[in-house]
Amino acid sequence: MSLCLKRLILQSRLLKSCLGVVAFTLLLVTAGITQTPTAGAPQYDPQTEMKTKGLVEEINVVTVGTRKDFTELILKSGEDKLHIYVCPKPFQDEMAISFIKGDEIAVTGSKIKQDASEVILAREMVKGSDTLMFRDGKGKPVWDERTGK
């Protein structure tokens, strides 16, 4: 085999290795870019879906996953106090949804463990004559997960 042919084969192998490294790096960068900002947020589980109703006792803005603007309602249902995670505050504001202490609401949502307590991720809520949708039938949020609107 000639020296030129050996160099050509060696350069070809080197080029393939470099292209493999570049492709792998692009794959990692793409995966990092496409991660949603709600990474670490509790996930809706249709298997734990339940219905409840009660009176709003408190309205809070809490951190859920990476969001620091998530609306939480403390609902008094009989003797129980339930923590209802509703939606990001920007979505609530954009949809002109408001809550006040004493509102009577019915909630359909997924009851999950969050840290040491149980919370309900609201999918649908009935307040007066209004039906409010926060997630689709599979539990996917209807707001933009990047902007919260």
C-alpha positions as CSV (number, residue, x, y, z in Angstrom):
1,M,0.0,0.0,0.0
2,S,1.4,3.4,-0.9
3,L,2.1,6.0,1.7
4,C,-0.5,8.4,0.1
5,L,-3.2,5.7,0.4
6,K,-2.3,5.0,4.0
7,R,-2.6,8.8,4.8
8,L,-5.9,9.0,3.0
9,I,-7.3,6.1,5.1
10,L,-6.0,7.6,8.3
11,Q,-7.5,11.0,7.5
12,S,-10.8,9.3,6.6
13,R,-10.9,7.5,10.0
14,L,-9.9,10.7,11.8
15,L,-12.7,12.6,10.0
16,K,-15.3,10.0,11.0
17,S,-14.2,10.2,14.6
18,C,-14.4,14.0,14.6
19,L,-17.9,13.9,13.0
20,G,-19.0,11.4,15.6
21,V,-17.9,13.7,18.4
22,V,-19.6,16.7,16.8
23,A,-22.8,14.8,16.3
24,F,-22.8,13.6,20.0
25,T,-22.1,17.1,21.2
26,L,-25.0,18.5,19.1
27,L,-27.3,15.8,20.5
28,L,-26.4,16.8,24.1
29,V,-26.9,20.5,23.4
30,T,-30.2,19.9,21.8
31,A,-31.4,17.8,24.7
32,G,-30.4,20.6,27.1
33,I,-32.2,23.3,25.1
34,T,-35.4,21.3,24.7
35,Q,-35.9,20.6,28.4
36,T,-38.9,22.4,29.8
37,P,-38.5,24.9,32.5
38,T,-40.8,22.8,34.7
39,A,-38.2,20.1,35.1
40,G,-38.6,18.8,38.6
41,A,-42.2,19.8,38.8
42,P,-44.7,17.3,40.0
43,Q,-46.2,15.2,37.2
44,Y,-50.0,14.7,36.7
45,D,-51.0,11.1,37.1
46,P,-54.4,10.2,35.5
47,Q,-54.4,7.1,37.7
48,T,-54.8,9.2,40.8
49,E,-57.4,11.5,39.5
50,M,-60.2,12.4,41.9
51,K,-62.9,15.0,42.5
52,T,-63.5,17.1,45.5
53,K,-65.2,20.4,46.5
54,G,-65.0,22.9,49.2
55,L,-64.4,26.5,50.2
56,V,-61.3,28.5,49.4
57,E,-59.6,29.3,52.7
58,E,-56.3,30.7,51.4
59,I,-54.7,31.8,48.1
60,N,-50.9,31.5,47.9
61,V,-48.2,31.9,45.2
62,V,-45.7,29.1,45.6
63,T,-42.7,27.6,43.9
64,V,-43.5,24.5,41.9
65,G,-40.5,23.0,40.0
66,T,-38.7,25.9,38.6
67,R,-41.7,28.2,38.6
68,K,-41.9,30.7,41.4
69,D,-45.3,32.0,40.5
70,F,-47.7,29.1,40.8
71,T,-51.2,29.7,42.3
72,E,-52.1,27.4,45.2
73,L,-55.5,27.3,46.9
74,I,-56.0,25.9,50.3
75,L,-59.5,24.3,50.1
76,K,-61.5,23.5,53.2
77,S,-63.5,20.3,52.5
78,G,-65.3,19.1,55.6
79,E,-62.6,18.7,58.2
80,D,-59.8,18.4,55.6
81,K,-57.6,21.2,54.2
82,L,-56.5,20.3,50.7
83,H,-53.6,22.0,48.8
84,I,-54.7,22.6,45.2
85,Y,-52.0,23.6,42.7
86,V,-53.9,25.5,40.0
87,C,-51.7,27.2,37.4
88,P,-48.9,29.7,36.9
89,K,-50.0,33.3,37.9
90,P,-49.3,34.7,34.4
91,F,-51.9,32.2,32.9
92,Q,-54.4,33.0,35.7
93,D,-54.0,36.7,35.0
94,E,-54.2,36.3,31.2
95,M,-57.4,34.3,31.5
96,A,-58.8,36.8,34.0
97,I,-59.4,34.0,36.6
98,S,-59.7,35.3,40.2
99,F,-60.2,33.6,43.5
100,I,-61.3,35.0,46.8
101,K,-61.5,33.5,50.3
102,G,-64.9,31.8,50.6
103,D,-65.3,30.9,46.9
104,E,-67.0,27.5,46.6
105,I,-65.3,25.4,44.0
106,A,-65.3,21.8,42.7
107,V,-62.0,20.4,41.5
108,T,-61.0,17.4,39.4
109,G,-57.3,16.7,39.6
110,S,-54.5,14.3,40.3
111,K,-53.7,13.7,44.0
112,I,-49.9,13.2,44.3
113,K,-47.1,13.3,46.8
114,Q,-45.1,16.6,46.9
115,D,-42.3,16.5,49.5
116,A,-43.9,15.2,52.7
117,S,-47.5,16.2,51.9
118,E,-50.2,15.5,49.4
119,V,-51.3,18.0,46.8
120,I,-53.9,18.0,44.0
121,L,-52.8,19.2,40.6
122,A,-56.0,20.8,39.2
123,R,-57.1,19.7,35.7
124,E,-60.6,21.2,35.8
125,M,-62.4,23.5,38.3
126,V,-66.0,24.6,38.5
127,K,-66.5,28.0,40.1
128,G,-70.1,29.2,40.1
129,S,-71.3,28.7,36.6
130,D,-67.8,28.7,35.1
131,T,-65.8,25.6,34.2
132,L,-62.1,26.3,34.1
133,M,-59.7,24.0,32.3
134,F,-56.1,23.9,33.4
135,R,-54.9,20.7,31.8
136,D,-56.1,18.4,29.0
137,G,-57.6,14.9,29.5
138,K,-54.1,13.4,29.9
139,G,-53.0,16.0,32.4
140,K,-50.8,18.1,30.1
141,P,-51.0,21.8,31.0
142,V,-52.9,24.1,28.7
143,W,-50.6,27.0,29.4
144,D,-47.2,27.5,27.7
145,E,-44.7,25.8,30.0
146,R,-41.9,28.2,29.1
147,T,-43.8,31.5,29.7
148,G,-46.5,30.4,32.1
149,K,-49.2,32.0,29.9
